[in-house]
Amino acid sequence: MFWEGLSRELDASQAMLDGLFPRLQDLLDIHFTFLDRLVCTQNLTADRSVDSVGSLLVEQASCLSQSHSMHC
């Protein structure tokens, strides 16, 4: 990720990184929760196929729009 590279290679301060990537941990949590839900949905069938992800995408969009409103 850019955050790690800036931190390691350019020795960027925590304050600078927080300014560039506000609420990064919140966004990562949202995305990893979504990934976990997708994997759980795959595990519901023996062949790991998924017929529909519409409801998961709608919920994800809602989480992202709520998160985005916190950033604006």
KOLMAR-676820 format. One record per atom (N, C-alpha, C): residue in three letters; chain; atom name; y, z, x. Coordinates in nm, 3 decimals. Last residue first. Layout:
// KOLMAR-676820
REC    aa   ch   at        yy        zz        xx
REC   ALA    A   CA         Y         Z         X
...
***
This chain:
// KOLMAR-676820
REC    aa   ch   at        yy        zz        xx
REC   CYS    A    N     1.363     0.429    -1.606
REC   CYS    A   CA     1.490     0.359    -1.637
REC   CYS    A    C     1.597     0.457    -1.678
REC   HIS    A    N     1.135     0.572    -1.583
REC   HIS    A   CA     1.195     0.521    -1.460
REC   HIS    A    C     1.334     0.462    -1.484
REC   MET    A    N     1.050     0.628    -1.835
REC   MET    A   CA     1.086     0.742    -1.751
REC   MET    A    C     1.159     0.696    -1.625
REC   SER    A    N     0.983     0.379    -1.924
REC   SER    A   CA     1.102     0.439    -1.981
REC   SER    A    C     1.146     0.561    -1.901
REC   HIS    A    N     0.744     0.345    -1.784
REC   HIS    A   CA     0.860     0.263    -1.748
REC   HIS    A    C     0.988     0.325    -1.803
REC   SER    A    N     0.576     0.518    -1.924
REC   SER    A   CA     0.606     0.544    -1.783
REC   SER    A    C     0.731     0.469    -1.740
REC   GLN    A    N     0.569     0.386    -2.168
REC   GLN    A   CA     0.619     0.523    -2.161
REC   GLN    A    C     0.659     0.558    -2.019
REC   SER    A    N     0.453     0.148    -2.085
REC   SER    A   CA     0.588     0.144    -2.141
REC   SER    A    C     0.649     0.283    -2.142
REC   LEU    A    N     0.204     0.240    -1.994
REC   LEU    A   CA     0.297     0.179    -1.899
REC   LEU    A    C     0.439     0.175    -1.954
REC   CYS    A    N     0.090     0.333    -2.232
REC   CYS    A   CA     0.111     0.424    -2.119
REC   CYS    A    C     0.213     0.368    -2.021
REC   SER    A    N     0.084     0.090    -2.375
REC   SER    A   CA     0.160     0.203    -2.426
REC   SER    A    C     0.190     0.302    -2.314
REC   ALA    A    N    -0.090    -0.057    -2.219
REC   ALA    A   CA     0.048    -0.104    -2.235
REC   ALA    A    C     0.137     0.009    -2.286
REC   GLN    A    N    -0.322     0.094    -2.261
REC   GLN    A   CA    -0.264     0.084    -2.127
REC   GLN    A    C    -0.118     0.040    -2.135
REC   GLU    A    N    -0.369     0.047    -2.532
REC   GLU    A   CA    -0.341     0.183    -2.486
REC   GLU    A    C    -0.276     0.182    -2.349
REC   VAL    A    N    -0.416    -0.229    -2.515
REC   VAL    A   CA    -0.306    -0.179    -2.598
REC   VAL    A    C    -0.268    -0.038    -2.555
REC   LEU    A    N    -0.643    -0.231    -2.354
REC   LEU    A   CA    -0.520    -0.293    -2.305
REC   LEU    A    C    -0.399    -0.245    -2.385
REC   LEU    A    N    -0.830    -0.107    -2.520
REC   LEU    A   CA    -0.796    -0.046    -2.392
REC   LEU    A    C    -0.664    -0.102    -2.337
REC   SER    A    N    -0.843    -0.291    -2.728
REC   SER    A   CA    -0.792    -0.156    -2.756
REC   SER    A    C    -0.754    -0.084    -2.627
REC   GLY    A    N    -0.948    -0.523    -2.587
REC   GLY    A   CA    -0.818    -0.521    -2.656
REC   GLY    A    C    -0.762    -0.383    -2.678
REC   VAL    A    N    -1.179    -0.579    -2.474
REC   VAL    A   CA    -1.101    -0.476    -2.406
REC   VAL    A    C    -0.963    -0.460    -2.472
REC   SER    A    N    -1.505    -0.670    -2.571
REC   SER    A   CA    -1.363    -0.663    -2.603
REC   SER    A    C    -1.296    -0.550    -2.526
REC   ASP    A    N    -1.756    -0.686    -2.451
REC   ASP    A   CA    -1.717    -0.785    -2.552
REC   ASP    A    C    -1.567    -0.786    -2.578
REC   VAL    A    N    -1.885    -0.661    -2.138
REC   VAL    A   CA    -1.786    -0.603    -2.227
REC   VAL    A    C    -1.740    -0.712    -2.323
REC   SER    A    N    -2.190    -0.584    -1.966
REC   SER    A   CA    -2.096    -0.680    -2.024
REC   SER    A    C    -2.003    -0.607    -2.122
REC   ARG    A    N    -2.390    -0.436    -1.850
REC   ARG    A   CA    -2.253    -0.405    -1.813
REC   ARG    A    C    -2.152    -0.507    -1.864
REC   ASP    A    N    -2.642    -0.453    -1.951
REC   ASP    A   CA    -2.601    -0.559    -1.858
REC   ASP    A    C    -2.455    -0.546    -1.813
REC   ALA    A    N    -2.646    -0.226    -2.117
REC   ALA    A   CA    -2.741    -0.236    -2.006
REC   ALA    A    C    -2.698    -0.341    -1.904
REC   THR    A    N    -2.329    -0.077    -2.199
REC   THR    A   CA    -2.435    -0.175    -2.222
REC   THR    A    C    -2.521    -0.189    -2.097
REC   LEU    A    N    -2.150     0.109    -2.112
REC   LEU    A   CA    -2.204     0.126    -2.247
REC   LEU    A    C    -2.318     0.030    -2.277
REC   ASN    A    N    -2.029     0.054    -1.874
REC   ASN    A   CA    -2.153     0.130    -1.870
REC   ASN    A    C    -2.216     0.152    -2.007
REC   GLN    A    N    -1.788    -0.064    -1.945
REC   GLN    A   CA    -1.895    -0.147    -1.889
REC   GLN    A    C    -2.029    -0.075    -1.897
REC   THR    A    N    -1.649     0.166    -2.018
REC   THR    A   CA    -1.678     0.065    -2.120
REC   THR    A    C    -1.789    -0.028    -2.071
REC   CYS    A    N    -1.625     0.287    -1.769
REC   CYS    A   CA    -1.703     0.353    -1.874
REC   CYS    A    C    -1.741     0.255    -1.984
REC   VAL    A    N    -1.453     0.099    -1.649
REC   VAL    A   CA    -1.589     0.118    -1.596
REC   VAL    A    C    -1.678     0.186    -1.699
REC   LEU    A    N    -1.224     0.139    -1.807
REC   LEU    A   CA    -1.289     0.007    -1.802
REC   LEU    A    C    -1.433     0.020    -1.752
REC   ARG    A    N    -1.166     0.404    -1.746
REC   ARG    A   CA    -1.201     0.369    -1.884
REC   ARG    A    C    -1.269     0.233    -1.890
REC   ASP    A    N    -1.103     0.381    -1.473
REC   ASP    A   CA    -1.216     0.464    -1.515
REC   ASP    A    C    -1.262     0.428    -1.657
REC   LEU    A    N    -0.870     0.223    -1.497
REC   LEU    A   CA    -0.988     0.172    -1.427
REC   LEU    A    C    -1.113     0.250    -1.468
REC   PHE    A    N    -0.703     0.408    -1.629
REC   PHE    A   CA    -0.739     0.281    -1.693
REC   PHE    A    C    -0.864     0.221    -1.628
REC   THR    A    N    -0.683     0.600    -1.429
REC   THR    A   CA    -0.742     0.637    -1.558
REC   THR    A    C    -0.786     0.512    -1.633
REC   PHE    A    N    -0.550     0.450    -1.237
REC   PHE    A   CA    -0.687     0.493    -1.209
REC   PHE    A    C    -0.758     0.541    -1.336
REC   HIS    A    N    -0.301     0.412    -1.369
REC   HIS    A   CA    -0.386     0.297    -1.336
REC   HIS    A    C    -0.531     0.337    -1.306
REC   ILE    A    N    -0.206     0.676    -1.393
REC   ILE    A   CA    -0.221     0.590    -1.512
REC   ILE    A    C    -0.318     0.476    -1.482
REC   ASP    A    N    -0.196     0.752    -1.122
REC   ASP    A   CA    -0.283     0.824    -1.217
REC   ASP    A    C    -0.309     0.740    -1.342
REC   LEU    A    N     0.001     0.577    -1.027
REC   LEU    A   CA    -0.136     0.567    -0.976
REC   LEU    A    C    -0.234     0.636    -1.070
REC   LEU    A    N     0.221     0.677    -1.169
REC   LEU    A   CA     0.174     0.541    -1.193
REC   LEU    A    C     0.031     0.521    -1.143
REC   ASP    A    N     0.241     0.934    -1.055
REC   ASP    A   CA     0.221     0.918    -1.199
REC   ASP    A    C     0.165     0.780    -1.231
REC   GLN    A    N     0.292     0.870    -0.786
REC   GLN    A   CA     0.167     0.937    -0.822
REC   GLN    A    C     0.138     0.925    -0.971
REC   LEU    A    N     0.550     0.755    -0.805
REC   LEU    A   CA     0.435     0.675    -0.762
REC   LEU    A    C     0.304     0.739    -0.805
REC   ARG    A    N     0.805     0.838    -0.876
REC   ARG    A   CA     0.693     0.868    -0.964
REC   ARG    A    C     0.569     0.785    -0.931
REC   PRO    A    N     0.971     0.586    -0.691
REC   PRO    A   CA     0.979     0.706    -0.774
REC   PRO    A    C     0.856     0.718    -0.864
REC   PHE    A    N     0.989     0.449    -0.423
REC   PHE    A   CA     0.873     0.451    -0.511
REC   PHE    A    C     0.875     0.577    -0.598
REC   LEU    A    N     1.235     0.487    -0.296
REC   LEU    A   CA     1.183     0.351    -0.313
REC   LEU    A    C     1.072     0.344    -0.416
REC   GLY    A    N     1.260     0.766    -0.302
REC   GLY    A   CA     1.364     0.682    -0.360
REC   GLY    A    C     1.317     0.540    -0.386
REC   ASP    A    N     1.034     0.842    -0.162
REC   ASP    A   CA     1.048     0.884    -0.301
REC   ASP    A    C     1.155     0.802    -0.373
REC   LEU    A    N     1.102     0.734     0.088
REC   LEU    A   CA     0.987     0.681     0.014
REC   LEU    A    C     0.993     0.719    -0.133
REC   MET    A    N     1.319     0.900     0.152
REC   MET    A   CA     1.336     0.755     0.143
REC   MET    A    C     1.224     0.692     0.060
REC   ALA    A    N     1.193     1.149     0.159
REC   ALA    A   CA     1.304     1.125     0.066
REC   ALA    A    C     1.327     0.976     0.045
REC   GLN    A    N     1.013     1.116     0.370
REC   GLN    A   CA     0.961     1.138     0.235
REC   GLN    A    C     1.070     1.110     0.130
REC   SER    A    N     1.115     0.852     0.598
REC   SER    A   CA     1.114     0.990     0.549
REC   SER    A    C     1.058     0.998     0.408
REC   ALA    A    N     0.921     0.627     0.792
REC   ALA    A   CA     1.017     0.650     0.683
REC   ALA    A    C     1.003     0.793     0.633
REC   ASP    A    N     0.796     0.511     1.014
REC   ASP    A   CA     0.829     0.654     1.014
REC   ASP    A    C     0.935     0.686     0.910
REC   LEU    A    N     0.698     0.264     1.007
REC   LEU    A   CA     0.843     0.275     1.023
REC   LEU    A    C     0.891     0.420     1.026
REC   GLU    A    N     0.421     0.306     0.988
REC   GLU    A   CA     0.475     0.211     1.085
REC   GLU    A    C     0.624     0.229     1.111
REC   ARG    A    N     0.385     0.513     0.787
REC   ARG    A   CA     0.317     0.513     0.917
REC   ARG    A    C     0.390     0.429     1.021
REC   SER    A    N     0.554     0.452     0.570
REC   SER    A   CA     0.544     0.588     0.623
REC   SER    A    C     0.490     0.587     0.767
REC   LEU    A    N     0.509     0.184     0.527
REC   LEU    A   CA     0.644     0.231     0.558
REC   LEU    A    C     0.640     0.369     0.623
REC   GLY    A    N     0.232     0.197     0.468
REC   GLY    A   CA     0.283     0.120     0.581
REC   GLY    A    C     0.421     0.164     0.623
REC   GLU    A    N     0.228     0.354     0.234
REC   GLU    A   CA     0.160     0.399     0.355
REC   GLU    A    C     0.212     0.327     0.479
REC   TRP    A    N     0.379     0.191     0.059
REC   TRP    A   CA     0.420     0.328     0.088
REC   TRP    A    C     0.359     0.375     0.219
REC   PHE    A    N     0.233    -0.044     0.030
REC   PHE    A   CA     0.359    -0.047     0.102
REC   PHE    A    C     0.402     0.093     0.145
REC   MET    A    N    -0.119     0.000     0.084
REC   MET    A   CA     0.000     0.000     0.000
REC   MET    A    C     0.124     0.000     0.088
***
